[in-house]
Amino acid sequence: MPDLYLGYKKLAKTPDEQVTEISFPAPLPGDCFNFEKVSKRTHLDIASVNSAAWLRVEGGLIQAARFSAGGVGPVPLYLARTSEFLVGRELSAETVAAANEVMQTEISPISDVRGTSDYKRLLLRQAAAGALPAVCAGEVGAE
């Protein structure tokens, strides 16, 4: 997916091509995944900010990570530096806070009807800090 988006309303495909399938490997038992969407309405609304994160944690250390975000740049962003930063570190509040500092250097939100640039930065920080440690601990979605 990171190679698909070239710019605002510009995809790496010709006008006669269609994306007919998107696939990815199924997560392994114990992998952590979280998706967050913040919007003014629950359905049929463009997100102010969204994020998707996948972590593989073994022995308390992050072995692999992928973090992406939308609404914080001209296209959905794969946050490569943030993902790389997480690998080899313990999953903790401190690690997530430090990763947020890296994350903030990779995004360039604009102020628009969905929120100010500062508000979108705050939303992404909260999405990362609030949900990931709980998901990996099995505290979210276990009901």
PyMOL commands that set and color helices and strands:
alter all, ss='L'
color gray80, all
select helices_A, chain A and resi 80-86+93-106+117-136
alter helices_A, ss='H'
color red, helices_A
select strands_A, chain A and resi 5-7+10-11+32-38+49-58+61-70+77-78
alter strands_A, ss='S'
color yellow, strands_A
deselect
rebuild
show_as cartoon
